[in-house]
Amino acid sequence: MKILFLCVANSARSQMAEGFARLILGESVEVASAGSEPSGKVNPFAVEVMREVGIDISHRRSKNWDDLPSSFFINLDYVVTLCA
């Protein structure tokens, strides 16, 4: 299964969703997050909140959906949007 969490900045909500999904679903599911207009950094408050629940997203980067490998989009199962 492949899941993409998509928002505008890819700096907080989608990064957090990706972190939770990786923890809950494990390695059997391919998970990614991206944005349509990435901010270029992950929000430090998101990093801190996730650290508080035991999930490290400090090594993640804000990225455009175009930065994902084209192979990720083949047989993509779900796209979850997290913004207005």
Residue, then its C-alpha position, 0 to 999 in steps of 0.5 A: m500500500k502507498i499513501l501520500f499526505l499532501c498539503v501546501a507547505n509540507s511543514a507541519r500537518s503532513q509531516m506529522a501525519e507521515g510520522f504517525a503513519r510510519l509508526i502505526l503502519g510500519e514498513s509494510v506501507e510506503v508513506a510520503s508527504a509533500g506540498s504544492e508550495p513547500s516552505g523549505k523547512v519543517n516547522p520546529f513546533a511540529v518537530e517538538v510536538m512529535r518528539e513529545v510523543g516519541i516520534d522523531i521527524s527532525h531529519r525530514r525536509s519540506k518537499n514538493w510533490d515533484d521531488l518524490p520519485s515517479s515510481f511512488f505514484i505508480n499504484l498509489d492507493y491514497v492521497v490524504t489532503l491536510c489543508a484548505 
